[in-house]
Amino acid sequence: MDQKQKILLCEDDENLGMLLREYLQAKGYDTILCEDGEEGYREFMKDNFDICVFDVMMPKKDGFSLARDIRQGNKETPIIFLTAKTLKEDILEGFKLGADDYLTKPFSMEELTLRIEAILRRVRGKKNAERTTYQVGSFIFDTQKQVLTRGDEQTKLTTKESELLALLCSHANNILQRDFALKTIWIDDNYFNARSMDVYITKLRKHLKADPSVEIINIHGKGYKLIIPDVEL
């Protein structure tokens, strides 16, 4: 099953919360909205989230307290704070609690989305850097050496080919969103970079064609999917 990246959104302003949830869902994120910190904590403890977006001023448990409780057992999940406060002390307090970013109200939903995307790219890049080899059907892909090996045959990949294949492997059997790939590897999702990525996808298909159980398929309007049998992630 294709998995969307999941956001825990905690915002006590009902109108703003609903608008943000609808906007993020339209951008392709599975977004859970909570109206206070206690509800947010319960949701966090029973599910896995890729990123959290917390309003600072909330009833029952404020955003700082919520982040403090979460950080006691989870140091990895990124957190963005939303606040009407502009005091330096409040901003510093947020970062001391392990915030990854801080957005002062009023803000544009587009800016929030861009910051979310930037943090998720950084997290994804860190995870990709930690993993150096992938089993791709009958191939072994060494991301550091940029080499694809099958039996006694080795294929040296270009840097872009290697980066794109590593991204596909990290999403194996799930959709790699086209925009996400472009922004991660090419930084900009303009027309020329999009055409360039299509060329690299074609090259990767040629490199992998020796194993018919492995394929890169187009998902219309969304991106690509690397199909690998019995993949271990």
VOGU-3710 file (C-alpha; in Angstrom, 3 decimals, decimal comma):
1> mdqkqkillc> 0,000/0,000/0,000  1,275/3,493/-0,824  1,953/5,423/2,351  1,587/9,173/2,655  3,819/11,084/5,001  1,920/11,703/8,203  1,630/14,995/10,080  0,379/15,547/13,639  -1,142/19,048/13,682  -2,132/20,555/17,034
11> eddenlgmll> -3,959/23,886/16,783  -6,695/25,125/19,123  -8,032/27,758/16,697  -10,776/25,689/15,070  -10,935/27,688/11,834  -7,168/27,851/11,351  -6,780/24,198/12,266  -9,363/23,087/9,713  -7,840/25,281/6,999  -4,344/23,966/7,677
21> reylqakgyd> -5,502/20,348/7,719  -7,377/20,710/4,431  -4,430/22,483/2,806  -1,886/19,887/3,954  -4,144/17,037/2,887  -4,499/18,675/-0,528  -0,693/18,712/-0,682  -0,667/14,950/-0,180  -0,024/14,666/3,562  -2,047/12,438/5,873
31> tilcedgeeg> -2,863/15,037/8,539  -4,316/14,395/11,996  -5,729/17,506/13,710  -5,939/17,873/17,500  -7,367/20,880/19,349  -5,339/20,668/22,568  -2,011/19,318/23,799  -3,419/16,397/25,756  -5,268/15,084/22,709  -2,115/15,641/20,683
41> yrefmkdnfd> -0,038/13,599/23,099  -2,519/10,701/22,998  -2,468/10,695/19,196  1,320/10,805/19,089  1,648/7,847/21,455  -0,648/5,587/19,431  0,673/6,271/15,916  3,841/7,033/13,933  4,243/10,527/12,510  6,823/11,923/10,091
51> icvfdvmmpk> 6,585/15,459/11,484  4,657/17,432/14,133  3,281/20,977/13,861  2,328/22,406/17,271  0,700/25,698/18,203  2,415/27,043/21,332  -0,654/28,459/23,097  -3,123/25,587/23,579  -5,488/24,561/26,400  -4,823/21,634/28,764
61> kdgfslardi> -1,224/21,247/27,570  0,625/23,970/25,658  2,908/23,280/22,707  6,119/23,560/24,725  4,866/21,114/27,349  3,686/18,734/24,638  7,066/18,846/22,924  8,848/18,345/26,255  6,786/15,224/26,993  7,334/13,839/23,497
71> rqgnketpii> 11,083/14,474/23,585  11,425/12,373/26,737  10,877/9,260/24,661  11,370/10,435/21,079  14,314/12,531/19,941  13,893/12,032/16,211  10,444/13,187/15,023  10,772/16,779/13,723  8,695/19,499/15,393  7,621/22,896/14,033
81> fltaktlked> 6,131/25,437/16,440  3,422/27,914/15,433  3,036/30,948/17,653  1,787/34,514/17,896  4,711/35,277/20,187  7,767/37,049/18,814  9,807/37,289/21,999  13,367/36,034/21,629  13,045/34,094/24,894  10,074/32,123/23,570
91> ilegfklgad> 11,846/31,307/20,333  14,933/30,141/22,205  12,763/28,044/24,517  11,293/26,272/21,492  14,685/25,400/20,066  15,965/24,261/23,479  13,095/21,763/23,492  14,322/20,341/20,201  12,227/22,283/17,698  13,319/22,020/14,073
101> dyltkpfsme> 11,627/25,245/13,015  9,512/28,104/14,352  6,829/30,014/12,438  5,309/33,244/13,752  1,653/34,033/13,086  0,360/35,259/10,744  2,066/33,067/8,142  1,181/31,747/4,712  0,209/28,107/4,365  2,594/27,879/1,428
111> eltlrieail> 5,490/28,937/3,668  4,546/26,288/6,226  4,439/23,647/3,503  7,854/24,675/2,186  9,349/24,432/5,655  7,773/21,014/6,187  9,167/19,826/2,856  12,641/21,152/3,679  12,725/19,340/7,028  11,437/16,091/5,551
121> rrvrgkknae> 14,067/16,269/2,776  16,749/16,710/5,410  15,434/13,761/7,404  15,195/11,625/4,266  18,705/12,627/3,232  20,050/11,649/6,648  18,376/8,243/6,462  19,672/7,688/2,946  23,177/8,639/4,046  23,038/6,095/6,857
131> rttyqvgsfi> 22,214/3,255/4,472  24,947/2,358/1,986  23,665/-0,794/0,237  20,348/-2,018/-1,150  19,261/-5,380/-2,500  17,432/-4,594/-5,744  16,187/-7,957/-6,974  19,315/-9,796/-8,150  21,348/-6,559/-8,001  23,378/-5,107/-5,145
141> fdtqkqvltr> 23,429/-1,324/-5,168  26,329/0,349/-3,333  25,350/3,988/-2,815  28,820/5,083/-1,688  30,692/3,538/-4,608  27,771/4,319/-6,945  28,007/0,791/-8,334  25,252/-1,620/-9,354  26,425/-5,260/-9,188  24,797/-8,405/-10,560
151> gdeqtklttk> 26,906/-11,527/-10,362  30,277/-10,690/-11,915  28,954/-7,652/-13,766  29,328/-4,162/-12,369  27,793/-0,939/-13,663  29,230/2,382/-12,534  26,440/4,934/-12,107  26,672/8,685/-12,472  26,043/10,789/-9,372  22,522/11,737/-10,490
161> esellallcs> 21,702/8,120/-11,405  22,927/6,986/-7,997  21,008/9,680/-6,099  17,800/8,902/-7,971  18,140/5,137/-7,533  18,845/5,584/-3,807  15,673/7,662/-3,493  13,667/5,037/-5,375  15,114/2,295/-3,148  14,189/4,214/-0,002
171> hannilqrdf> 10,588/4,257/-1,321  10,691/0,712/-2,731  7,222/-0,630/-3,612  5,741/2,775/-2,747  5,249/5,899/-4,815  8,167/8,291/-5,041  6,432/11,625/-5,541  7,752/13,393/-8,626  7,920/16,834/-6,974  9,689/15,405/-3,918
181> alktiwiddn> 12,353/13,727/-6,095  12,932/16,879/-8,112  13,309/19,098/-5,060  15,517/16,570/-3,273  17,960/15,960/-6,125  17,584/18,916/-8,501  16,440/21,478/-5,870  13,977/22,995/-8,387  10,981/21,236/-9,981  10,999/23,287/-13,197
191> yfnarsmdvy> 10,246/21,859/-16,652  13,875/21,312/-17,692  14,801/19,458/-14,505  11,653/17,346/-14,862  12,693/16,346/-18,389  16,189/15,597/-17,131  14,798/13,275/-14,450  12,775/11,415/-17,081  16,011/10,776/-18,971  17,670/9,369/-15,835
201> itklrkhlka> 14,660/7,145/-15,133  15,066/5,698/-18,656  18,769/5,083/-17,998  18,030/3,317/-14,710  15,494/1,073/-16,420  18,195/0,009/-18,885  20,630/-0,730/-16,058  18,021/-2,894/-14,287  16,488/-4,671/-17,290  18,614/-7,817/-16,744
211> dpsveiinih> 16,278/-8,716/-13,876  12,656/-8,821/-15,160  11,291/-8,928/-11,588  12,572/-5,379/-11,027  10,898/-2,465/-12,748  10,348/1,259/-12,436  6,783/2,148/-13,336  5,162/5,527/-13,946  2,290/6,487/-11,643  0,305/8,972/-13,696
221> gkgykliipd> 0,142/12,409/-12,148  2,159/11,358/-9,111  5,603/9,958/-9,777  7,387/6,619/-9,971  7,418/3,311/-8,181  10,372/0,924/-7,964  8,991/-2,608/-7,841  11,262/-5,026/-5,980  10,205/-8,580/-5,010  10,475/-9,562/-1,350
231> vel> 12,128/-6,276/-0,442  13,592/-5,829/3,036  13,486/-2,206/4,160
//
